[in-house]
Amino acid sequence: MTTPKGQPLRHREATWRYLREEVFDLLVIGGGINGAGVARDAVLRGMSVALIERGDFAIGTSSRSSKLIHGGVRYLEQGDIALVLEACRERDLLRTRIAPHIVRAQPFVFPLYEEDELSPWRLRAGLTLYDLLAGFRNVHAHRMLSREEVQRLEPALLADGLVGGAHYYDCWTDDARLTLETALAARSGGAAVLNHAEVVALEKDSAGRLAAARVRDRLSGRTTRVRARVFINTSGPWLDRVRRLDDAGAPPRLRLTKGVHAVFERRRVGNRHAVVIRGVDGRVMFVIPWQNHTLAGTTDTFYDDDPERVRADDEDIEYILSAVNRAFP
Ligand SMILES: Cc1cc2nc3c(=O)[nH]c(=O)nc-3n(C[C@H](O)[C@H](O)[C@H](O)COP(=O)(O)OP(=O)(O)OC[C@H]3O[C@@H](n4cnc5c(N)ncnc54)[C@H](O)[C@@H]3O)c2cc1C
């Protein structure tokens, strides 16, 4: 059975049949933001595409982010201008054309304290460059703030040692919804998109090239073989596990890290904007308005266990709590 391009496969049965019968140009493994984005992009270029997700869309990292569509202001410190340029361009596209209904401007306050290594002139230089790289298409250009202006914008912030700061913009999104809508857009373009379906094995042809994936429907338990010319592994932290379906001895490509947020009632923190704060070790962290709550984080530690079992532990919570309590006493 072939499905005419541009007709969404609405029913699970029809999708399952299409998966069994078509030889796809592209089989995308993993329905996080990267898999959904690749599938949408490929289908818009006229390819036949299958997108397979073992849980629900965005069940992995893509629903656990800081919800920011940022231009990568942090990468400026590392001098990665090309990356910032690309991130600013993509942020602008998402905000103005692709998803203006769920990508919106997010004002940030970046306070500076006497003890900070970062001086006001370096912050000003960095944010001027940030505006420049965004082609001055940032929602508004940044603005340097006096101590009084910072206090007016964020009255609950620690006042001791405060010398001033800056006000700049990035963007906010609903990460899980953006992922789901991207997967649905791929489906609207004619892709076979199936969740609760896991790639459990990969098969090669006589020339040793990947030719098919065995997919298990996790709702019914049935399996099928899905053929494709090209396979894309967008399984995020499960990347090495999927690679080992192809080559059991493949050495790891990833060393996983764990990033934790803590969620507070907004009134208990008292922030009005997104605010840049510092961990006890000086690391940059954020408090970010999220519905009626505040998302605070992140931690960044190595993690060697199964991604499915990742949890916030006492140390993670202590690290975040001490940073938030210090910034908003
Ligand atoms: C704490 C934290 C904060 C972050 N904040 C931001 C931010 O503010 N802004 C930003 O842009 N980025 C942020 N990131 C990064 C961003 O979240 C990730 O880069 C992004 O979500 C990765 O998406 P992905 O599609 O590669 O992986 P994932 O979203 O993890 O998707 C992989 C998918 O593959 C599926 N899968 C695995 N194995 C199989 C299989 N065998 N068969 C089928 N499916 C399979 C999984 O179920 C999963 O859904 C943050 C990350 C963290 C951890």
The ligand as an SDF file (V2000), in Angstrom:
LIG
                    3D

 53 58  0  0  0  0  0  0  0  0999 V2000
   18.1970   20.0070   32.2620 C   0  0  0  0  0  0  0  0  0  0  0  0
   18.1840   20.3180   30.7950 C   0  0  0  0  0  0  0  0  0  0  0  0
   17.8260   21.5910   30.3630 C   0  0  0  0  0  0  0  0  0  0  0  0
   17.8270   21.8880   29.0060 C   0  0  0  0  0  0  0  0  0  0  0  0
   17.4100   23.1090   28.6170 N   0  0  0  0  0  0  0  0  0  0  0  0
   17.3440   23.4050   27.3140 C   0  0  0  0  0  0  0  0  0  0  0  0
   16.7880   24.6190   26.8820 C   0  0  0  0  0  0  0  0  0  0  0  0
   16.3250   25.4230   27.6770 O   0  0  0  0  0  0  0  0  0  0  0  0
   16.7520   24.8800   25.5610 N   0  0  0  0  0  0  0  0  0  0  0  0
   17.2200   23.9700   24.6460 C   0  0  0  0  0  0  0  0  0  0  0  0
   17.1590   24.2490   23.4430 O   0  0  0  0  0  0  0  0  0  0  0  0
   17.7380   22.7760   25.0280 N   0  0  0  0  0  0  0  0  0  0  0  0
   17.7900   22.4820   26.3330 C   0  0  0  0  0  0  0  0  0  0  0  0
   18.2670   21.2670   26.7300 N   0  0  0  0  0  0  0  0  0  0  0  0
   18.7160   20.3310   25.7170 C   0  0  0  0  0  0  0  0  0  0  0  0
   17.5080   19.6940   25.0310 C   0  0  0  0  0  0  0  0  0  0  0  0
   16.5250   19.3380   25.9780 O   0  0  0  0  0  0  0  0  0  0  0  0
   17.9820   18.4540   24.2810 C   0  0  0  0  0  0  0  0  0  0  0  0
   19.0730   18.8130   23.4600 O   0  0  0  0  0  0  0  0  0  0  0  0
   16.9010   17.8740   23.3970 C   0  0  0  0  0  0  0  0  0  0  0  0
   15.6880   17.6880   24.1020 O   0  0  0  0  0  0  0  0  0  0  0  0
   17.3910   16.5500   22.8400 C   0  0  0  0  0  0  0  0  0  0  0  0
   16.3660   16.0340   22.0380 O   0  0  0  0  0  0  0  0  0  0  0  0
   16.5190   14.6360   21.3240 P   0  0  0  0  0  0  0  0  0  0  0  0
   15.3810   14.5170   20.3840 O   0  0  0  0  0  0  0  0  0  0  0  0
   17.8930   14.4970   20.7760 O   0  0  0  0  0  0  0  0  0  0  0  0
   16.4400   13.5570   22.5100 O   0  0  0  0  0  0  0  0  0  0  0  0
   15.1840   13.0710   23.3800 P   0  0  0  0  0  0  0  0  0  0  0  0
   14.1850   14.1370   23.6030 O   0  0  0  0  0  0  0  0  0  0  0  0
   15.7270   12.4170   24.5960 O   0  0  0  0  0  0  0  0  0  0  0  0
   14.4910   12.0160   22.4270 O   0  0  0  0  0  0  0  0  0  0  0  0
   14.9930   10.7310   22.1870 C   0  0  0  0  0  0  0  0  0  0  0  0
   13.7920    9.8200   22.0210 C   0  0  0  0  0  0  0  0  0  0  0  0
   14.2110    8.5630   21.5080 O   0  0  0  0  0  0  0  0  0  0  0  0
   13.3090    7.6010   22.0020 C   0  0  0  0  0  0  0  0  0  0  0  0
   13.9160    6.2700   21.8450 N   0  0  0  0  0  0  0  0  0  0  0  0
   14.9860    5.7670   22.5040 C   0  0  0  0  0  0  0  0  0  0  0  0
   15.2400    4.5130   22.0840 N   0  0  0  0  0  0  0  0  0  0  0  0
   14.3160    4.2150   21.1390 C   0  0  0  0  0  0  0  0  0  0  0  0
   14.0510    3.0610   20.3450 C   0  0  0  0  0  0  0  0  0  0  0  0
   14.8040    1.9510   20.4420 N   0  0  0  0  0  0  0  0  0  0  0  0
   13.0010    3.0870   19.4820 N   0  0  0  0  0  0  0  0  0  0  0  0
   12.2240    4.2030   19.3660 C   0  0  0  0  0  0  0  0  0  0  0  0
   12.4290    5.3120   20.1030 N   0  0  0  0  0  0  0  0  0  0  0  0
   13.4680    5.3280   20.9750 C   0  0  0  0  0  0  0  0  0  0  0  0
   13.1040    8.0150   23.4590 C   0  0  0  0  0  0  0  0  0  0  0  0
   11.9150    7.4800   24.0170 O   0  0  0  0  0  0  0  0  0  0  0  0
   13.0750    9.5360   23.3340 C   0  0  0  0  0  0  0  0  0  0  0  0
   11.7550   10.0560   23.2740 O   0  0  0  0  0  0  0  0  0  0  0  0
   18.2370   20.9160   28.0680 C   0  0  0  0  0  0  0  0  0  0  0  0
   18.5680   19.6290   28.5040 C   0  0  0  0  0  0  0  0  0  0  0  0
   18.5240   19.3250   29.8520 C   0  0  0  0  0  0  0  0  0  0  0  0
   18.8560   17.9180   30.2960 C   0  0  0  0  0  0  0  0  0  0  0  0
  1  2  1  0
  2  3  1  0
  2 52  2  0
  3  4  2  0
  4  5  1  0
  4 50  1  0
  5  6  2  0
  6  7  1  0
  6 13  1  0
  7  8  2  0
  7  9  1  0
  9 10  1  0
 10 11  2  0
 10 12  1  0
 12 13  2  0
 13 14  1  0
 14 15  1  0
 14 50  1  0
 15 16  1  0
 16 17  1  0
 16 18  1  0
 18 19  1  0
 18 20  1  0
 20 21  1  0
 20 22  1  0
 22 23  1  0
 23 24  1  0
 24 25  2  0
 24 26  1  0
 24 27  1  0
 27 28  1  0
 28 29  2  0
 28 30  1  0
 28 31  1  0
 31 32  1  0
 32 33  1  0
 33 34  1  0
 33 48  1  0
 34 35  1  0
 35 36  1  0
 35 46  1  0
 36 37  1  0
 36 45  1  0
 37 38  2  0
 38 39  1  0
 39 40  1  0
 39 45  2  0
 40 41  1  0
 40 42  2  0
 42 43  1  0
 43 44  2  0
 44 45  1  0
 46 47  1  0
 46 48  1  0
 48 49  1  0
 50 51  2  0
 51 52  1  0
 52 53  1  0
M  END
$$$$
